[in-house]
């Protein structure tokens, strides 16, 4: 019974947060306006290592999803996310593991 409880806790922890692999919603090579049309205006904007980045925050404090776009000039270079699986699932499929934006 104890092992079942531990296994259930690990499964729940693994399902609560993780990377999102945005698959079909990957906007790489498209203009920022395509992402804005899907997600609305970004909550954050900054330059990292000379590249413009935009971040959208969806959900709430307990079930947050962050999606970040890194631009290469006028087009999207990368479209990545981190957060709650349930919240992020509407933006793409969730990949395994825990990983932040790394920068």
N, C-alpha and C positions, 0 to 999 in steps of 0.2 A: 504494500500500500504506500509506504514511504517513497519507494522508487517511482511509483506511478505519479505521485504528487510532484516529485522533482522533475520528471520528464514533462509533465504538463506545464510546470513553471518555465522550463527551458523553451518549450514550444511556443508558449505565449510571448516570452521575451523575444524570441527570434521572429515572431510575426508582427511585433509592434513597431519596430523601426528598422530602417535599412536604406540602402541605395535604391534609387529608382532608375531603371533602364528604360528610357522613354520610347524605345522602339518606333512604332508607327508615328508617334508624335515628334520624332527627331527632326528639328528644323535646320540641321546643318546645311549650309550653303544658301539658305533663304534669307531674305531681309528681316530685320528686327520687327517690322510691321506685321509679319506673319505670326510671330510669337505673341505680339500685343493683341492681335485679333483673337487669338485663342485664350490668352490669360488675362488680358486687361493691362493696365499700367503697372510697371514694376514698383515694388516698395523701396528698393535700394538700387543705387547706381554708383559705381566707382571704377577707377582704373587700377588694374593689377598687372604689374610687369609690362606696362605700356599698352595693355589691351583693355578695352571698355567692357565692363561686366554689368549685368542687370540681374536682380534677384526678386523673385516673387515669393511671398509667404502666404500659404493657404492653410486653412484649418484653424485650430485654437492652440493654446499653450500645451495642452495635454496630447493633442493629435496634430502636430504641426508638420507641414510639408514645405520645404524650400526648394525652389527650382532656380538654377543659375544658368544664364546664357553668357558665353564669352564670345565677343565679336572679333572678326578678322576683317578690319576695314568696315565695309557696309553689309557684310553677311555674317551669319552665325557660324562660329568655328566649333563651339561645343554647346551642348544642351544637357545639363546634368541635374540630378536632384538628390535630396536626402530628407528622410523623415518618416512619418507614420505610414505604414503600409496601406491602411484603409483610406487615409486621406489622399495619399499619393497615387493610389491605384487609378483614380480617374484621369491622371496625367500620363500614365504609362505602367508597364509591368515592373514589379519589384524584383531586384536582384538580391541575392543572398549576401549576408555579412553586414557589418556596421562600418561605415566609412563617411568621413566628413568631406568637406569641399577641398581640404588640403591647401589652404592658402588664404 
